[in-house]
Amino acid sequence: MVAATETVERDGRLWHVQFAVSRRFLHLVYEAFALPFMGAGVALFSLVLLLVFGPCVYFTLRYSLKPVRGISDAAAGISPRSLHARLPTQNVPKEIAPLVDSFNRVLERVEQGYRVQQEFLATAAHELKTPIALIRAQVELSPPSAQREALLGDVEHMSRHVQQLLHLAEASELQNYRPTAVAMREAVYQAASFLQRMADAADVRFELPEQDAEVAWMADRGALFTLLKNLLENALQHTPPGTLVRVEVDANSVTIRDWGPGIPQDQMGNIFARFWRGPHRRDQGAGLGMAICQEIAQAHGWTLTASEAHPGLRVVLARSAAPVVKGAI
């Protein structure tokens, strides 16, 4: 035992306070009981905190950050075709509300600049059509000569560039599209008929699908014609004389294949780039035909892919599996 006595004076009287401690009791309380049970208690309490408060914190943070995730998803979905979209400002935490507002103002300025650029492209292409037509008329009225033929070739080249630029500007504007049910095989035949003289001059034959059970897609008729015409013309320009261009149509895809030299695999990613021209093309194209096709396909929610066909190139226009209109056109 360890004991101690202390004298305390209070109200004129002396008090003797005695205190005694058992060493064995202290050992029992602190070392044999308190420390082991305290460690177990801390571990149990930590486990309870982890199991109870952990899910609470997770769901609380998930609910609190839900508006932020919505803003992130909205920002990820913005593209040149959806510049009119803005980030949502409802239920946005006040700490990031100024950032969202600033980003929306940036989108407004970007959209305005993009619209100005597109309008300038369309206006310039449209305004150039009349002077080029007048130049063509003047050249055609001149006496036949080698210089006249060269000038006509240059005028044709400029006219094609202007027309492609105008098509590109039109294809980039979603408000220009008026979707209706279009018979795909009929659209393919119309595009092939338009290019038949070019095919005859190149000694290339079209192999078109048989017109049996008609399948229709929802599409803008004029844009679809431009898309198919450009794909067929591109195949004509690259396939050798005496061969053919094959077109296959089913419910959800249109496949166009030529028997030309194809495109090297390392250049396959450039086929839909603007102003890129294949090395084996017969004419001096503007390099915008496939880019226009890609714009039209994306505007309709379709996918346009190209792959080697050994020999030749295979281009597939596909849409997601959806109900189609059969026999309605």
C-alpha angles and dihedrals in degrees: 000000000000114000137178137183126207126187116220125186115212129166091349094306130105120234126193114209114196125190128184130184128194114225089208091052092050090050090050094048101042107028106025099036118010102047098047094043092043090055091048090047093052091048092048092047091050090050091051090050091050095048098040107029096033095068090040091055091045095052092041092054091043091053092044093050095044093098090050091053089049090053091048092051091048092051091049090054095055114107137154087277094054103039088131089069119100134197113262115255099189117110091000114155109255091234092067099029092097090052092052092048092049092050091051090052089051089053090052091054092045091050091049092050092047092050091049091051093048093047091049091050093049093044094048092048092047094047092050094056095074097049091047091050090051091049090050091051092050092049093047090053092055120095116276112270142137089261090053092054092048091050091049089052091051092048091050090050092051092045091053092050092050093047092050092049090051091049090049092052091048093047091053094059114080093196089067092068122096107182118210135157105281124188104235098205091048090050090051091051091049092052092046092049090052090055098039095106090051089050092050091049090051092044090237124140127215116225103199130185119264115258100239122123103011120225122200131202128199103249145131103268097216094045091048091052090052091048095050093042092053093047093049092044091050090052091048092052093055106036118090123244116275094032132094144238112229123207123193124186129190136158096286109017146042117207124196119187131180132188097228130122092281126213126291112254093240090058097044092098090061097059094095095038117114117259093007114134129192116243094236099051115132098215133039098258125184093244092236102101098090092039088056089049090053092049092051093046093050091047089058094044092250130132124233117197135172130204140167114273098188099255110025136357129293119207118189125196107196138174131195116272106273139146109290130204110245125191091352097115 
